[in-house]
């Protein structure tokens, strides 16, 4: 559900000086500020933290340091650490 203005993707939207969390047009959500960060092999993840990776959103099931074996959906041990919640577009990512 990416929104573009002048050929650039909108990351934040403001109305009357206040940050907008969602925007709807014609009964459809056209913008959502998700706050879900992209997964990276660098860093740590906390229990219940959500990330997006390869078009999906995952929720951390066990606090851990990132590695190739814990890559959401791909690492050999990924399902011990991540639960797939759905497609990224469903979360506004």
Residue pairs with C-beta under 8 A, 6 or more apart in sequence:
1 29
1 30
1 31
1 32
1 89
1 92
2 9
2 10
3 9
3 10
3 13
3 23
3 30
3 31
4 10
10 31
12 19
12 33
13 19
13 20
13 23
13 31
13 33
14 20
19 33
20 31
20 33
21 32
21 33
22 29
22 31
22 32
22 33
22 92
23 29
23 30
23 31
23 32
24 30
29 92
31 92
32 91
32 92
33 92
34 52
34 91
34 92
34 93
36 50
36 51
36 52
36 57
36 88
36 91
36 93
37 51
37 52
38 51
38 52
38 53
39 51
39 52
39 53
39 58
39 66
39 71
39 72
40 66
41 66
41 67
41 68
41 71
42 66
43 65
43 66
44 63
44 64
44 65
44 66
45 51
45 60
45 63
45 64
45 65
45 66
45 81
46 60
46 63
47 60
47 61
47 62
47 63
48 59
48 60
49 59
49 60
50 57
50 58
50 59
50 60
50 85
50 91
51 57
51 58
51 60
51 72
52 58
52 88
52 91
52 93
53 71
53 72
53 73
54 72
54 73
54 74
55 87
55 88
55 89
56 72
56 73
56 84
56 85
56 86
56 87
56 88
57 84
57 85
57 86
57 87
57 88
57 90
57 91
57 93
58 72
58 73
58 82
58 83
58 84
58 85
59 82
59 83
59 85
60 81
60 82
61 80
61 81
61 82
61 83
62 80
62 81
64 70
64 81
67 75
68 75
69 75
69 76
69 77
69 78
70 77
70 78
70 80
70 81
70 82
71 78
72 78
72 81
72 82
72 84
73 82
73 84
85 91
